[in-house]
C-alpha cells in the first residue's frame, strides 16, 4: 500500500508536486486503512491528502543537506539491480 512513499529529499531534479501528492495519498490510505473512502469520508480524505502534501512540500523546501544531490535515474538503476539480485531476475 505504501509503494509511492519514497525518499524525496536531496534529489536532482527536486521532487515534483505529483511525487509529493502520491506520497501524501499513500500515507492517508495507510493511516485510514482504505484505498478509496466512502462518500461520507471523501471530503475529509481529500483534505487530509492536500494538507499532508502541503506540509511535506514545506518540509522538503526547508531541509538542508551538505551531501551532493542524488541522481534519480542512477538511484532507480541501483534499486533495479538490487531487486534483480534479491529476486533472481535477469
N, C-alpha and C positions, 0 to 999 in steps of 0.2 A: 504494500500500500504506500510505502514511502520512497518509491523509486526516484522521484524528482527532487528529493531533498538532498542536495549535494553542497559541497563547499563552494561558496560563491565569492569569497574574498580573495584578493591578491591574484586575479587572473587578468590577462590582457588578451582581448579586449574585456572591459568590465562586464559584469553581469547585466543582461538585458532585463527590461521590465517583464517580459514573458517568462524568463527564468525565475525571477523573484515571485511572480504571481503563481507559477507552477509549484514552487516550494511552499508558498503560503497555503495553496489549495490542498496539497498533500498533508500538511500539518493539521489543518482544520479537519480534514477527513479522518486522520488518525485519532485526533482528540475526541471528535464527536462519535466515532465508531460507525460512520456511514459514508458511503461514496456519493450518494445523492440524497439530499434532505427531503423530508416531506414538505408538502405545500405550506404547512403551518410553520415550519422552521426555515424555509427558503430565504427569507429576508435576513434573519439572524446569521445564517450560514454565509451568505454573500457579504454581509457587513464585516463578519469576522475575517474572511479572506482579504477583503480590502484593507482593513486596519492592520493586519499582520504583514501584508505586503508593504504597506507604507512604513511601518516601523522597521521592517527588515531592510528596506532601501535606505532609511535614515541611518541604521547601524552600519551598513556597508559603506556609506558615504563618510562616516565618522572614523572608521578604523584606519590605523596607520600601520605600515609594515616597512621594515628595513630590508627585507628579503626581496630579491628580484621577482617580478611578476611571472607567474607560470603561463605557459602557452597552452591553450585549451586543446588544440589538436595533438600536441605531444602527450599531454596527460591522458587523453582519450585513447591514444595508441598504447600507452603503457598499461592502462586498465584492460584493454582488449587482450594484450599479451598475457597479463596475469590471469585473466579468465580462461584463456586457451590452455595455459599450464594447469590451472586448477581443475577444469572440467575435461581436459584431454581432447580438445577440439583443435582442428588444424586451421 
